[in-house]
Each structure stands twice: as C-alpha cells, then as structure tokens.
C-alpha cells in the first residue's frame, strides 16, 4: 500500500515538474526574441525611415556650439 502510494506520487510529481519545465523553457526562448516578436506583432509602433536629410553626428556637434 505505501509503496504503491509513493510510486503514484513520484509519477505525478515528475509529470507536473516536466510540464512546468517545458513551459519555462518555451517562455524563456520567446523572451530571447522579444524585440523581433514585438516588431512583428506591432509594426505600427515602429515607423519606417522619415524623409529628410540625415546629418553626420560630428557636423551636428560642431553646429551646436
């Protein structure tokens, strides 16, 4: 009776831990690509290049004086 209980408990504990580790692994791998996924899911938050002249940063620094 006691052995059967421990076998049952061990089996379900392993299954629950495996499910938890799979979920943690999948969500962790999604977080590694958060920037790319965010850009793909919400492109309206990332506008494209704007028209105009692009200045050199050194030229802008000299102009600011």
CHARMM internal coordinates of N, CA and C (Angstrom, degrees):
IC EDIT
DIST 1 N 1 CA 1.4422
DIST 1 CA 1 C 1.5318
ANGL 1 N 1 CA 1 C 110.86
DIST 1 C 2 N 1.3110
ANGL 1 CA 1 C 2 N 117.79
DIHE 1 N 1 CA 1 C 2 N -48.95
DIST 2 N 2 CA 1.4512
ANGL 1 C 2 N 2 CA 121.45
DIHE 1 CA 1 C 2 N 2 CA -178.64
DIST 2 CA 2 C 1.5192
ANGL 2 N 2 CA 2 C 110.82
DIHE 1 C 2 N 2 CA 2 C -67.18
DIST 2 C 3 N 1.3325
ANGL 2 CA 2 C 3 N 116.87
DIHE 2 N 2 CA 2 C 3 N -41.44
DIST 3 N 3 CA 1.4686
ANGL 2 C 3 N 3 CA 120.03
DIHE 2 CA 2 C 3 N 3 CA 179.79
DIST 3 CA 3 C 1.5186
ANGL 3 N 3 CA 3 C 110.15
DIHE 2 C 3 N 3 CA 3 C -63.50
DIST 3 C 4 N 1.3040
ANGL 3 CA 3 C 4 N 118.35
DIHE 3 N 3 CA 3 C 4 N -43.07
DIST 4 N 4 CA 1.4699
ANGL 3 C 4 N 4 CA 121.58
DIHE 3 CA 3 C 4 N 4 CA 179.34
DIST 4 CA 4 C 1.5259
ANGL 4 N 4 CA 4 C 110.60
DIHE 3 C 4 N 4 CA 4 C -62.31
DIST 4 C 5 N 1.3088
ANGL 4 CA 4 C 5 N 117.37
DIHE 4 N 4 CA 4 C 5 N -38.19
DIST 5 N 5 CA 1.4618
ANGL 4 C 5 N 5 CA 120.89
DIHE 4 CA 4 C 5 N 5 CA 177.93
DIST 5 CA 5 C 1.5239
ANGL 5 N 5 CA 5 C 110.79
DIHE 4 C 5 N 5 CA 5 C -64.20
DIST 5 C 6 N 1.3239
ANGL 5 CA 5 C 6 N 117.19
DIHE 5 N 5 CA 5 C 6 N -44.44
DIST 6 N 6 CA 1.4646
ANGL 5 C 6 N 6 CA 120.29
DIHE 5 CA 5 C 6 N 6 CA 179.88
DIST 6 CA 6 C 1.5219
ANGL 6 N 6 CA 6 C 111.79
DIHE 5 C 6 N 6 CA 6 C -67.61
DIST 6 C 7 N 1.3147
ANGL 6 CA 6 C 7 N 118.02
DIHE 6 N 6 CA 6 C 7 N -35.94
DIST 7 N 7 CA 1.4647
ANGL 6 C 7 N 7 CA 120.75
DIHE 6 CA 6 C 7 N 7 CA 176.49
DIST 7 CA 7 C 1.5300
ANGL 7 N 7 CA 7 C 109.62
DIHE 6 C 7 N 7 CA 7 C -64.01
DIST 7 C 8 N 1.3142
ANGL 7 CA 7 C 8 N 116.98
DIHE 7 N 7 CA 7 C 8 N -45.84
DIST 8 N 8 CA 1.4616
ANGL 7 C 8 N 8 CA 121.54
DIHE 7 CA 7 C 8 N 8 CA 178.49
DIST 8 CA 8 C 1.5325
ANGL 8 N 8 CA 8 C 110.74
DIHE 7 C 8 N 8 CA 8 C -61.54
DIST 8 C 9 N 1.3256
ANGL 8 CA 8 C 9 N 116.70
DIHE 8 N 8 CA 8 C 9 N -45.78
DIST 9 N 9 CA 1.4649
ANGL 8 C 9 N 9 CA 121.57
DIHE 8 CA 8 C 9 N 9 CA 179.83
DIST 9 CA 9 C 1.5226
ANGL 9 N 9 CA 9 C 111.18
DIHE 8 C 9 N 9 CA 9 C -63.11
DIST 9 C 10 N 1.3116
ANGL 9 CA 9 C 10 N 117.03
DIHE 9 N 9 CA 9 C 10 N -42.61
DIST 10 N 10 CA 1.4607
ANGL 9 C 10 N 10 CA 121.85
DIHE 9 CA 9 C 10 N 10 CA -179.94
DIST 10 CA 10 C 1.5252
ANGL 10 N 10 CA 10 C 110.34
DIHE 9 C 10 N 10 CA 10 C -64.37
DIST 10 C 11 N 1.3099
ANGL 10 CA 10 C 11 N 117.48
DIHE 10 N 10 CA 10 C 11 N -43.23
DIST 11 N 11 CA 1.4610
ANGL 10 C 11 N 11 CA 121.69
DIHE 10 CA 10 C 11 N 11 CA -179.26
DIST 11 CA 11 C 1.5275
ANGL 11 N 11 CA 11 C 111.15
DIHE 10 C 11 N 11 CA 11 C -61.78
DIST 11 C 12 N 1.3186
ANGL 11 CA 11 C 12 N 118.68
DIHE 11 N 11 CA 11 C 12 N -48.14
DIST 12 N 12 CA 1.4554
ANGL 11 C 12 N 12 CA 121.75
DIHE 11 CA 11 C 12 N 12 CA -178.25
DIST 12 CA 12 C 1.5229
ANGL 12 N 12 CA 12 C 112.25
DIHE 11 C 12 N 12 CA 12 C -71.58
DIST 12 C 13 N 1.3119
ANGL 12 CA 12 C 13 N 116.73
DIHE 12 N 12 CA 12 C 13 N -32.66
DIST 13 N 13 CA 1.4591
ANGL 12 C 13 N 13 CA 119.54
DIHE 12 CA 12 C 13 N 13 CA 176.11
DIST 13 CA 13 C 1.5241
ANGL 13 N 13 CA 13 C 110.33
DIHE 12 C 13 N 13 CA 13 C -64.77
DIST 13 C 14 N 1.3310
ANGL 13 CA 13 C 14 N 116.95
DIHE 13 N 13 CA 13 C 14 N -42.91
DIST 14 N 14 CA 1.4655
ANGL 13 C 14 N 14 CA 120.61
DIHE 13 CA 13 C 14 N 14 CA 177.64
DIST 14 CA 14 C 1.5260
ANGL 14 N 14 CA 14 C 111.02
DIHE 13 C 14 N 14 CA 14 C -62.45
DIST 14 C 15 N 1.3228
ANGL 14 CA 14 C 15 N 117.85
DIHE 14 N 14 CA 14 C 15 N -42.88
DIST 15 N 15 CA 1.4618
ANGL 14 C 15 N 15 CA 120.66
DIHE 14 CA 14 C 15 N 15 CA -179.53
DIST 15 CA 15 C 1.5259
ANGL 15 N 15 CA 15 C 111.63
DIHE 14 C 15 N 15 CA 15 C -65.13
DIST 15 C 16 N 1.3065
ANGL 15 CA 15 C 16 N 117.61
DIHE 15 N 15 CA 15 C 16 N -41.45
DIST 16 N 16 CA 1.4632
ANGL 15 C 16 N 16 CA 120.56
DIHE 15 CA 15 C 16 N 16 CA 178.27
DIST 16 CA 16 C 1.5297
ANGL 16 N 16 CA 16 C 111.69
DIHE 15 C 16 N 16 CA 16 C -66.30
DIST 16 C 17 N 1.3246
ANGL 16 CA 16 C 17 N 116.46
DIHE 16 N 16 CA 16 C 17 N -41.11
DIST 17 N 17 CA 1.4670
ANGL 16 C 17 N 17 CA 119.45
DIHE 16 CA 16 C 17 N 17 CA 178.24
DIST 17 CA 17 C 1.5246
ANGL 17 N 17 CA 17 C 110.97
DIHE 16 C 17 N 17 CA 17 C -66.58
DIST 17 C 18 N 1.3296
ANGL 17 CA 17 C 18 N 117.34
DIHE 17 N 17 CA 17 C 18 N -38.11
DIST 18 N 18 CA 1.4639
ANGL 17 C 18 N 18 CA 120.43
DIHE 17 CA 17 C 18 N 18 CA 178.19
DIST 18 CA 18 C 1.5265
ANGL 18 N 18 CA 18 C 110.52
DIHE 17 C 18 N 18 CA 18 C -63.85
DIST 18 C 19 N 1.3272
ANGL 18 CA 18 C 19 N 117.26
DIHE 18 N 18 CA 18 C 19 N -43.46
DIST 19 N 19 CA 1.4626
ANGL 18 C 19 N 19 CA 120.35
DIHE 18 CA 18 C 19 N 19 CA 178.05
DIST 19 CA 19 C 1.5249
ANGL 19 N 19 CA 19 C 110.87
DIHE 18 C 19 N 19 CA 19 C -62.22
DIST 19 C 20 N 1.3131
ANGL 19 CA 19 C 20 N 116.87
DIHE 19 N 19 CA 19 C 20 N -42.99
DIST 20 N 20 CA 1.4611
ANGL 19 C 20 N 20 CA 120.97
DIHE 19 CA 19 C 20 N 20 CA 178.41
DIST 20 CA 20 C 1.5288
ANGL 20 N 20 CA 20 C 110.83
DIHE 19 C 20 N 20 CA 20 C -61.66
DIST 20 C 21 N 1.3203
ANGL 20 CA 20 C 21 N 117.74
DIHE 20 N 20 CA 20 C 21 N -45.12
DIST 21 N 21 CA 1.4594
ANGL 20 C 21 N 21 CA 120.47
DIHE 20 CA 20 C 21 N 21 CA -178.58
DIST 21 CA 21 C 1.5257
ANGL 21 N 21 CA 21 C 111.96
DIHE 20 C 21 N 21 CA 21 C -67.61
DIST 21 C 22 N 1.3172
ANGL 21 CA 21 C 22 N 117.67
DIHE 21 N 21 CA 21 C 22 N -33.10
DIST 22 N 22 CA 1.4650
ANGL 21 C 22 N 22 CA 120.12
DIHE 21 CA 21 C 22 N 22 CA 176.31
DIST 22 CA 22 C 1.5196
ANGL 22 N 22 CA 22 C 110.07
DIHE 21 C 22 N 22 CA 22 C -66.24
DIST 22 C 23 N 1.3239
ANGL 22 CA 22 C 23 N 117.45
DIHE 22 N 22 CA 22 C 23 N -43.77
DIST 23 N 23 CA 1.4647
ANGL 22 C 23 N 23 CA 121.05
DIHE 22 CA 22 C 23 N 23 CA 178.90
DIST 23 CA 23 C 1.5256
ANGL 23 N 23 CA 23 C 110.49
DIHE 22 C 23 N 23 CA 23 C -63.59
DIST 23 C 24 N 1.3125
ANGL 23 CA 23 C 24 N 117.50
DIHE 23 N 23 CA 23 C 24 N -43.30
DIST 24 N 24 CA 1.4653
ANGL 23 C 24 N 24 CA 120.80
DIHE 23 CA 23 C 24 N 24 CA 179.15
DIST 24 CA 24 C 1.5236
ANGL 24 N 24 CA 24 C 110.63
DIHE 23 C 24 N 24 CA 24 C -63.70
DIST 24 C 25 N 1.3183
ANGL 24 CA 24 C 25 N 117.20
DIHE 24 N 24 CA 24 C 25 N -41.03
DIST 25 N 25 CA 1.4614
ANGL 24 C 25 N 25 CA 120.46
DIHE 24 CA 24 C 25 N 25 CA 178.94
DIST 25 CA 25 C 1.5177
ANGL 25 N 25 CA 25 C 112.67
DIHE 24 C 25 N 25 CA 25 C -65.23
DIST 25 C 26 N 1.3190
ANGL 25 CA 25 C 26 N 117.37
DIHE 25 N 25 CA 25 C 26 N -42.39
DIST 26 N 26 CA 1.4613
ANGL 25 C 26 N 26 CA 120.24
DIHE 25 CA 25 C 26 N 26 CA 179.74
DIST 26 CA 26 C 1.5259
ANGL 26 N 26 CA 26 C 112.27
DIHE 25 C 26 N 26 CA 26 C -67.33
DIST 26 C 27 N 1.3121
ANGL 26 CA 26 C 27 N 117.20
DIHE 26 N 26 CA 26 C 27 N -44.54
DIST 27 N 27 CA 1.4626
ANGL 26 C 27 N 27 CA 118.79
DIHE 26 CA 26 C 27 N 27 CA 179.66
DIST 27 CA 27 C 1.5277
ANGL 27 N 27 CA 27 C 111.20
DIHE 26 C 27 N 27 CA 27 C -68.72
DIST 27 C 28 N 1.3151
ANGL 27 CA 27 C 28 N 117.25
DIHE 27 N 27 CA 27 C 28 N -33.58
DIST 28 N 28 CA 1.4613
ANGL 27 C 28 N 28 CA 119.54
DIHE 27 CA 27 C 28 N 28 CA 176.67
DIST 28 CA 28 C 1.5143
ANGL 28 N 28 CA 28 C 112.03
DIHE 27 C 28 N 28 CA 28 C -66.64
DIST 28 C 29 N 1.3285
ANGL 28 CA 28 C 29 N 116.88
DIHE 28 N 28 CA 28 C 29 N -38.38
DIST 29 N 29 CA 1.4607
ANGL 28 C 29 N 29 CA 118.95
DIHE 28 CA 28 C 29 N 29 CA 178.26
DIST 29 CA 29 C 1.5237
ANGL 29 N 29 CA 29 C 110.89
DIHE 28 C 29 N 29 CA 29 C -70.23
DIST 29 C 30 N 1.3265
ANGL 29 CA 29 C 30 N 117.99
DIHE 29 N 29 CA 29 C 30 N -30.78
DIST 30 N 30 CA 1.4632
ANGL 29 C 30 N 30 CA 119.98
DIHE 29 CA 29 C 30 N 30 CA 174.64
DIST 30 CA 30 C 1.5262
ANGL 30 N 30 CA 30 C 111.15
DIHE 29 C 30 N 30 CA 30 C -67.45
DIST 30 C 31 N 1.3188
ANGL 30 CA 30 C 31 N 116.94
DIHE 30 N 30 CA 30 C 31 N -37.31
DIST 31 N 31 CA 1.4654
ANGL 30 C 31 N 31 CA 119.96
DIHE 30 CA 30 C 31 N 31 CA 179.54
DIST 31 CA 31 C 1.5236
ANGL 31 N 31 CA 31 C 112.02
DIHE 30 C 31 N 31 CA 31 C -66.29
DIST 31 C 32 N 1.3295
ANGL 31 CA 31 C 32 N 117.37
DIHE 31 N 31 CA 31 C 32 N -27.44
DIST 32 N 32 CA 1.4580
ANGL 31 C 32 N 32 CA 119.83
DIHE 31 CA 31 C 32 N 32 CA 178.19
DIST 32 CA 32 C 1.5219
ANGL 32 N 32 CA 32 C 111.47
DIHE 31 C 32 N 32 CA 32 C -64.72
DIST 32 C 33 N 1.3303
ANGL 32 CA 32 C 33 N 117.00
DIHE 32 N 32 CA 32 C 33 N -26.93
DIST 33 N 33 CA 1.4578
ANGL 32 C 33 N 33 CA 121.56
DIHE 32 CA 32 C 33 N 33 CA -179.40
DIST 33 CA 33 C 1.5286
ANGL 33 N 33 CA 33 C 111.46
DIHE 32 C 33 N 33 CA 33 C -112.75
DIST 33 C 34 N 1.3270
ANGL 33 CA 33 C 34 N 117.73
DIHE 33 N 33 CA 33 C 34 N 31.78
DIST 34 N 34 CA 1.4513
ANGL 33 C 34 N 34 CA 121.97
DIHE 33 CA 33 C 34 N 34 CA -175.46
DIST 34 CA 34 C 1.5274
ANGL 34 N 34 CA 34 C 112.23
DIHE 33 C 34 N 34 CA 34 C -59.55
DIST 34 C 35 N 1.3137
ANGL 34 CA 34 C 35 N 118.09
DIHE 34 N 34 CA 34 C 35 N -44.03
DIST 35 N 35 CA 1.4609
ANGL 34 C 35 N 35 CA 120.91
DIHE 34 CA 34 C 35 N 35 CA -178.25
DIST 35 CA 35 C 1.5149
ANGL 35 N 35 CA 35 C 112.22
DIHE 34 C 35 N 35 CA 35 C -62.25
DIST 35 C 36 N 1.3216
ANGL 35 CA 35 C 36 N 116.82
DIHE 35 N 35 CA 35 C 36 N -47.14
DIST 36 N 36 CA 1.4523
ANGL 35 C 36 N 36 CA 120.93
DIHE 35 CA 35 C 36 N 36 CA 179.98
DIST 36 CA 36 C 1.5252
ANGL 36 N 36 CA 36 C 111.51
DIHE 35 C 36 N 36 CA 36 C -65.55
DIST 36 C 37 N 1.3311
ANGL 36 CA 36 C 37 N 117.13
DIHE 36 N 36 CA 36 C 37 N -41.62
DIST 37 N 37 CA 1.4600
ANGL 36 C 37 N 37 CA 120.33
DIHE 36 CA 36 C 37 N 37 CA 178.95
DIST 37 CA 37 C 1.5253
ANGL 37 N 37 CA 37 C 111.18
DIHE 36 C 37 N 37 CA 37 C -66.03
DIST 37 C 38 N 1.3204
ANGL 37 CA 37 C 38 N 116.93
DIHE 37 N 37 CA 37 C 38 N -40.68
DIST 38 N 38 CA 1.4507
ANGL 37 C 38 N 38 CA 121.05
DIHE 37 CA 37 C 38 N 38 CA 179.44
DIST 38 CA 38 C 1.5281
ANGL 38 N 38 CA 38 C 110.74
DIHE 37 C 38 N 38 CA 38 C -63.79
DIST 38 C 39 N 1.3186
ANGL 38 CA 38 C 39 N 116.79
DIHE 38 N 38 CA 38 C 39 N -41.85
DIST 39 N 39 CA 1.4578
ANGL 38 C 39 N 39 CA 121.12
DIHE 38 CA 38 C 39 N 39 CA 178.25
DIST 39 CA 39 C 1.5284
ANGL 39 N 39 CA 39 C 110.80
DIHE 38 C 39 N 39 CA 39 C -65.10
DIST 39 C 40 N 1.3134
ANGL 39 CA 39 C 40 N 117.47
DIHE 39 N 39 CA 39 C 40 N -37.60
DIST 40 N 40 CA 1.4642
ANGL 39 C 40 N 40 CA 122.25
DIHE 39 CA 39 C 40 N 40 CA -179.34
DIST 40 CA 40 C 1.5263
ANGL 40 N 40 CA 40 C 111.43
DIHE 39 C 40 N 40 CA 40 C -72.50
DIST 40 C 41 N 1.3436
ANGL 40 CA 40 C 41 N 117.22
DIHE 40 N 40 CA 40 C 41 N -38.83
DIST 41 N 41 CA 1.4595
ANGL 40 C 41 N 41 CA 120.42
DIHE 40 CA 40 C 41 N 41 CA -176.76
DIST 41 CA 41 C 1.5313
ANGL 41 N 41 CA 41 C 113.33
DIHE 40 C 41 N 41 CA 41 C -80.42
DIST 41 C 42 N 1.3362
ANGL 41 CA 41 C 42 N 117.29
DIHE 41 N 41 CA 41 C 42 N -30.28
DIST 42 N 42 CA 1.4677
ANGL 41 C 42 N 42 CA 120.82
DIHE 41 CA 41 C 42 N 42 CA -177.77
DIST 42 CA 42 C 1.5240
ANGL 42 N 42 CA 42 C 110.48
DIHE 41 C 42 N 42 CA 42 C -130.31
DIST 42 C 43 N 1.3217
ANGL 42 CA 42 C 43 N 118.12
DIHE 42 N 42 CA 42 C 43 N 70.12
DIST 43 N 43 CA 1.4716
ANGL 42 C 43 N 43 CA 119.53
DIHE 42 CA 42 C 43 N 43 CA -178.12
DIST 43 CA 43 C 1.5281
ANGL 43 N 43 CA 43 C 113.21
DIHE 42 C 43 N 43 CA 43 C -67.19
DIST 43 C 44 N 1.3430
ANGL 43 CA 43 C 44 N 118.02
DIHE 43 N 43 CA 43 C 44 N -21.10
DIST 44 N 44 CA 1.4629
ANGL 43 C 44 N 44 CA 119.21
DIHE 43 CA 43 C 44 N 44 CA 179.90
DIST 44 CA 44 C 1.5258
ANGL 44 N 44 CA 44 C 112.42
DIHE 43 C 44 N 44 CA 44 C -68.49
DIST 44 C 45 N 1.3180
ANGL 44 CA 44 C 45 N 117.91
DIHE 44 N 44 CA 44 C 45 N -17.71
DIST 45 N 45 CA 1.4619
ANGL 44 C 45 N 45 CA 120.84
DIHE 44 CA 44 C 45 N 45 CA 178.00
DIST 45 CA 45 C 1.5258
ANGL 45 N 45 CA 45 C 112.47
DIHE 44 C 45 N 45 CA 45 C -83.54
DIST 45 C 46 N 1.3354
ANGL 45 CA 45 C 46 N 116.92
DIHE 45 N 45 CA 45 C 46 N -9.62
DIST 46 N 46 CA 1.4576
ANGL 45 C 46 N 46 CA 121.90
DIHE 45 CA 45 C 46 N 46 CA -177.11
DIST 46 CA 46 C 1.5278
ANGL 46 N 46 CA 46 C 108.80
DIHE 45 C 46 N 46 CA 46 C -122.71
DIST 46 C 47 N 1.3342
ANGL 46 CA 46 C 47 N 117.32
DIHE 46 N 46 CA 46 C 47 N 84.94
DIST 47 N 47 CA 1.4671
ANGL 46 C 47 N 47 CA 118.56
DIHE 46 CA 46 C 47 N 47 CA -178.85
DIST 47 CA 47 C 1.5250
ANGL 47 N 47 CA 47 C 111.04
DIHE 46 C 47 N 47 CA 47 C -67.38
DIST 47 C 48 N 1.3125
ANGL 47 CA 47 C 48 N 114.90
DIHE 47 N 47 CA 47 C 48 N 154.03
DIST 48 N 48 CA 1.4609
ANGL 47 C 48 N 48 CA 120.84
DIHE 47 CA 47 C 48 N 48 CA -179.92
DIST 48 CA 48 C 1.5141
ANGL 48 N 48 CA 48 C 111.78
DIHE 47 C 48 N 48 CA 48 C -75.76
DIST 48 C 49 N 1.3199
ANGL 48 CA 48 C 49 N 116.23
DIHE 48 N 48 CA 48 C 49 N -168.34
DIST 49 N 49 CA 1.4735
ANGL 48 C 49 N 49 CA 119.42
DIHE 48 CA 48 C 49 N 49 CA 179.37
DIST 49 CA 49 C 1.5239
ANGL 49 N 49 CA 49 C 110.64
DIHE 48 C 49 N 49 CA 49 C -65.60
DIST 49 C 50 N 1.3198
ANGL 49 CA 49 C 50 N 115.21
DIHE 49 N 49 CA 49 C 50 N 145.07
DIST 50 N 50 CA 1.4636
ANGL 49 C 50 N 50 CA 120.96
DIHE 49 CA 49 C 50 N 50 CA -178.64
DIST 50 CA 50 C 1.5283
ANGL 50 N 50 CA 50 C 109.47
DIHE 49 C 50 N 50 CA 50 C -99.07
DIST 50 C 51 N 1.3217
ANGL 50 CA 50 C 51 N 116.60
DIHE 50 N 50 CA 50 C 51 N 149.53
DIST 51 N 51 CA 1.4627
ANGL 50 C 51 N 51 CA 118.62
DIHE 50 CA 50 C 51 N 51 CA 178.20
DIST 51 CA 51 C 1.5262
ANGL 51 N 51 CA 51 C 110.66
DIHE 50 C 51 N 51 CA 51 C -70.83
DIST 51 C 52 N 1.3007
ANGL 51 CA 51 C 52 N 115.18
DIHE 51 N 51 CA 51 C 52 N 149.64
DIST 52 N 52 CA 1.4561
ANGL 51 C 52 N 52 CA 120.04
DIHE 51 CA 51 C 52 N 52 CA 178.28
DIST 52 CA 52 C 1.5124
ANGL 52 N 52 CA 52 C 110.77
DIHE 51 C 52 N 52 CA 52 C 139.63
DIST 52 C 53 N 1.3127
ANGL 52 CA 52 C 53 N 114.74
DIHE 52 N 52 CA 52 C 53 N -176.00
DIST 53 N 53 CA 1.4596
ANGL 52 C 53 N 53 CA 121.21
DIHE 52 CA 52 C 53 N 53 CA -178.35
DIST 53 CA 53 C 1.5178
ANGL 53 N 53 CA 53 C 108.51
DIHE 52 C 53 N 53 CA 53 C -96.70
DIST 53 C 54 N 1.3115
ANGL 53 CA 53 C 54 N 115.90
DIHE 53 N 53 CA 53 C 54 N 134.28
DIST 54 N 54 CA 1.4633
ANGL 53 C 54 N 54 CA 120.44
DIHE 53 CA 53 C 54 N 54 CA 177.33
DIST 54 CA 54 C 1.5271
ANGL 54 N 54 CA 54 C 108.29
DIHE 53 C 54 N 54 CA 54 C -97.66
DIST 54 C 55 N 1.3206
ANGL 54 CA 54 C 55 N 115.52
DIHE 54 N 54 CA 54 C 55 N 122.97
DIST 55 N 55 CA 1.4540
ANGL 54 C 55 N 55 CA 120.52
DIHE 54 CA 54 C 55 N 55 CA -178.29
DIST 55 CA 55 C 1.5128
ANGL 55 N 55 CA 55 C 111.29
DIHE 54 C 55 N 55 CA 55 C -94.51
DIST 55 C 56 N 1.3003
ANGL 55 CA 55 C 56 N 114.91
DIHE 55 N 55 CA 55 C 56 N 152.39
DIST 56 N 56 CA 1.4523
ANGL 55 C 56 N 56 CA 122.13
DIHE 55 CA 55 C 56 N 56 CA 174.73
DIST 56 CA 56 C 1.5280
ANGL 56 N 56 CA 56 C 108.38
DIHE 55 C 56 N 56 CA 56 C -72.65
DIST 56 C 57 N 1.3373
ANGL 56 CA 56 C 57 N 118.93
DIHE 56 N 56 CA 56 C 57 N 136.16
DIST 57 N 57 CA 1.4764
ANGL 56 C 57 N 57 CA 119.58
DIHE 56 CA 56 C 57 N 57 CA -179.05
DIST 57 CA 57 C 1.5302
ANGL 57 N 57 CA 57 C 113.40
DIHE 56 C 57 N 57 CA 57 C -58.81
DIST 57 C 58 N 1.3391
ANGL 57 CA 57 C 58 N 117.87
DIHE 57 N 57 CA 57 C 58 N -34.84
DIST 58 N 58 CA 1.4644
ANGL 57 C 58 N 58 CA 119.96
DIHE 57 CA 57 C 58 N 58 CA 179.36
DIST 58 CA 58 C 1.5294
ANGL 58 N 58 CA 58 C 110.24
DIHE 57 C 58 N 58 CA 58 C -66.37
DIST 58 C 59 N 1.3205
ANGL 58 CA 58 C 59 N 116.83
DIHE 58 N 58 CA 58 C 59 N -39.23
DIST 59 N 59 CA 1.4608
ANGL 58 C 59 N 59 CA 120.77
DIHE 58 CA 58 C 59 N 59 CA 179.04
DIST 59 CA 59 C 1.5290
ANGL 59 N 59 CA 59 C 110.35
DIHE 58 C 59 N 59 CA 59 C -65.75
DIST 59 C 60 N 1.3254
ANGL 59 CA 59 C 60 N 116.85
DIHE 59 N 59 CA 59 C 60 N -39.90
DIST 60 N 60 CA 1.4582
ANGL 59 C 60 N 60 CA 119.94
DIHE 59 CA 59 C 60 N 60 CA 177.60
DIST 60 CA 60 C 1.5373
ANGL 60 N 60 CA 60 C 111.06
DIHE 59 C 60 N 60 CA 60 C -65.17
DIST 60 C 61 N 1.3226
ANGL 60 CA 60 C 61 N 116.78
DIHE 60 N 60 CA 60 C 61 N -37.41
DIST 61 N 61 CA 1.4757
ANGL 60 C 61 N 61 CA 120.06
DIHE 60 CA 60 C 61 N 61 CA 179.60
DIST 61 CA 61 C 1.5178
ANGL 61 N 61 CA 61 C 110.43
DIHE 60 C 61 N 61 CA 61 C -66.34
DIST 61 C 62 N 1.3613
ANGL 61 CA 61 C 62 N 117.31
DIHE 61 N 61 CA 61 C 62 N -40.53
DIST 62 N 62 CA 1.4595
ANGL 61 C 62 N 62 CA 120.25
DIHE 61 CA 61 C 62 N 62 CA 178.23
DIST 62 CA 62 C 1.5346
ANGL 62 N 62 CA 62 C 110.92
DIHE 61 C 62 N 62 CA 62 C -67.62
DIST 62 C 63 N 1.2996
ANGL 62 CA 62 C 63 N 117.47
DIHE 62 N 62 CA 62 C 63 N -35.46
DIST 63 N 63 CA 1.4517
ANGL 62 C 63 N 63 CA 122.01
DIHE 62 CA 62 C 63 N 63 CA -178.70
DIST 63 CA 63 C 1.5284
ANGL 63 N 63 CA 63 C 111.82
DIHE 62 C 63 N 63 CA 63 C -69.78
DIST 63 C 64 N 1.2940
ANGL 63 CA 63 C 64 N 117.13
DIHE 63 N 63 CA 63 C 64 N -27.29
DIST 64 N 64 CA 1.4661
ANGL 63 C 64 N 64 CA 121.70
DIHE 63 CA 63 C 64 N 64 CA -177.41
DIST 64 CA 64 C 1.5043
ANGL 64 N 64 CA 64 C 114.27
DIHE 63 C 64 N 64 CA 64 C -73.04
DIST 64 C 65 N 1.3286
ANGL 64 CA 64 C 65 N 118.55
DIHE 64 N 64 CA 64 C 65 N -15.56
DIST 65 N 65 CA 1.4713
ANGL 64 C 65 N 65 CA 120.36
DIHE 64 CA 64 C 65 N 65 CA -178.24
DIST 65 CA 65 C 1.4670
ANGL 65 N 65 CA 65 C 113.43
DIHE 64 C 65 N 65 CA 65 C -74.59
END
COOR INIT
IC SEED 1 N 1 CA 1 C
IC BUILD
